[in-house]
Amino acid sequence: MQATTADAVQEIEVKYRVTDEVALIDALTQQGVLLSPPTRQDDQAYAPAGWEYGMSKTGVPFARLRTQNGAHLFTVKRPVDNEMACLEHETTVADREQMHAALMTMGFVATVRIAKTRRSGRWGKAALCLDNVEGLGTFLELEAMIRADESGYAVQDRLDQLVRSLGVPVQRVTDTYDSLIRAARIAS
């Protein structure tokens, strides 16, 4: 049975650069947010052959292979409204190297490796991630899942208001980690 667009799910995100992690954790704790112990994630990002940084990501499928706690997760995201509002499909895979080879065979190109330590939690209906990304620093992400036929912009505005309500200085970023890492490498 083939999934329809109405069956698909969008992952809607907002992301912030964090300058005071202690103040942020204190503010989240006051909101009843409990963070998990830190886990290490090793992500390899992929783009279709022919796509280059600087080109629009909207409508283009991107893949990721993640290893965390010895398990491998394969994810495909296709941005809909913007880079942080994506149709998403993911599944576990038994063999990371074989999945990498399959992606290369399908015409994807490995782009950026992203290593981070993540603590996660829930804040109401939103998933929350506090990430320490190697070479970039600390970031806060809030994520919500919605139907594919819903607009991500309204959800992003609601999530942004939630983060701003903490009263902690943060800087909203609209790029994904792979774009931020690539930009940092070019700048250095």
GIFEN-V54292 format. One record per residue. N is the residue number from 1. RES is the residue in three letters. SS is DSSP state (alpha for helix, beta for strand, coil for the rest). BURIAL is 1 if it has 16 or more other C-alpha atoms within 10 Angstrom, else 0. Layout:
BEGIN
N/RES/SS/BURIAL  N/RES/SS/BURIAL
END
This chain:
BEGIN
1/MET/coil/0  2/GLN/coil/0  3/ALA/coil/0  4/THR/coil/0  5/THR/alpha/0  6/ALA/alpha/0  7/ASP/alpha/0  8/ALA/coil/0  9/VAL/beta/1  10/GLN/beta/1  11/GLU/beta/1  12/ILE/beta/1  13/GLU/beta/1  14/VAL/beta/1  15/LYS/beta/1  16/TYR/beta/1  17/ARG/beta/1  18/VAL/beta/1  19/THR/coil/0  20/ASP/coil/0  21/GLU/alpha/1  22/VAL/alpha/0  23/ALA/alpha/0  24/LEU/alpha/1  25/ILE/alpha/1  26/ASP/alpha/0  27/ALA/alpha/1  28/LEU/alpha/1  29/THR/alpha/0  30/GLN/alpha/0  31/GLN/coil/0  32/GLY/coil/0  33/VAL/coil/1  34/LEU/coil/1  35/LEU/coil/1  36/SER/coil/0  37/PRO/coil/0  38/PRO/coil/0  39/THR/beta/0  40/ARG/beta/1  41/GLN/beta/1  42/ASP/beta/0  43/ASP/beta/1  44/GLN/beta/1  45/ALA/beta/1  46/TYR/beta/1  47/ALA/beta/1  48/PRO/beta/1  49/ALA/coil/0  50/GLY/coil/0  51/TRP/coil/0  52/GLU/coil/0  53/TYR/coil/0  54/GLY/coil/0  55/MET/coil/0  56/SER/coil/0  57/LYS/coil/1  58/THR/coil/0  59/GLY/coil/0  60/VAL/coil/1  61/PRO/beta/1  62/PHE/beta/1  63/ALA/beta/1  64/ARG/beta/1  65/LEU/beta/1  66/ARG/beta/1  67/THR/beta/1  68/GLN/beta/0  69/ASN/coil/0  70/GLY/coil/0  71/ALA/beta/0  72/HIS/beta/1  73/LEU/beta/1  74/PHE/beta/1  75/THR/beta/1  76/VAL/beta/1  77/LYS/beta/1  78/ARG/beta/1  79/PRO/beta/1  80/VAL/beta/1  81/ASP/beta/1  82/ASN/beta/1  83/GLU/coil/1  84/MET/coil/1  85/ALA/beta/1  86/CYS/beta/1  87/LEU/beta/1  88/GLU/beta/1  89/HIS/beta/0  90/GLU/beta/0  91/THR/beta/0  92/THR/beta/0  93/VAL/beta/1  94/ALA/coil/0  95/ASP/coil/0  96/ARG/alpha/1  97/GLU/alpha/0  98/GLN/alpha/0  99/MET/alpha/1  100/HIS/alpha/1  101/ALA/alpha/0  102/ALA/alpha/0  103/LEU/alpha/1  104/MET/alpha/1  105/THR/alpha/0  106/MET/coil/0  107/GLY/coil/0  108/PHE/beta/1  109/VAL/beta/1  110/ALA/beta/1  111/THR/beta/1  112/VAL/beta/1  113/ARG/beta/1  114/ILE/beta/1  115/ALA/beta/1  116/LYS/beta/1  117/THR/beta/1  118/ARG/beta/1  119/ARG/beta/1  120/SER/beta/1  121/GLY/beta/1  122/ARG/beta/1  123/TRP/beta/1  124/GLY/coil/0  125/LYS/coil/0  126/ALA/beta/1  127/ALA/beta/0  128/LEU/beta/1  129/CYS/beta/1  130/LEU/beta/1  131/ASP/beta/1  132/ASN/beta/1  133/VAL/beta/1  134/GLU/coil/0  135/GLY/coil/0  136/LEU/coil/0  137/GLY/beta/0  138/THR/beta/1  139/PHE/beta/1  140/LEU/beta/1  141/GLU/beta/1  142/LEU/beta/1  143/GLU/beta/1  144/ALA/beta/1  145/MET/beta/1  146/ILE/beta/1  147/ARG/beta/0  148/ALA/coil/1  149/ASP/coil/0  150/GLU/coil/0  151/SER/coil/0  152/GLY/alpha/1  153/TYR/alpha/0  154/ALA/alpha/0  155/VAL/alpha/1  156/GLN/alpha/1  157/ASP/alpha/0  158/ARG/alpha/0  159/LEU/alpha/1  160/ASP/alpha/1  161/GLN/alpha/0  162/LEU/alpha/0  163/VAL/alpha/1  164/ARG/alpha/0  165/SER/coil/0  166/LEU/coil/1  167/GLY/coil/0  168/VAL/coil/1  169/PRO/coil/1  170/VAL/beta/1  171/GLN/beta/0  172/ARG/beta/1  173/VAL/beta/0  174/THR/coil/0  175/ASP/coil/1  176/THR/coil/0  177/TYR/alpha/1  178/ASP/alpha/1  179/SER/alpha/0  180/LEU/alpha/0  181/ILE/alpha/1  182/ARG/alpha/0  183/ALA/alpha/0  184/ALA/alpha/0  185/ARG/alpha/0  186/ILE/alpha/0  187/ALA/alpha/0  188/SER/coil/0
END
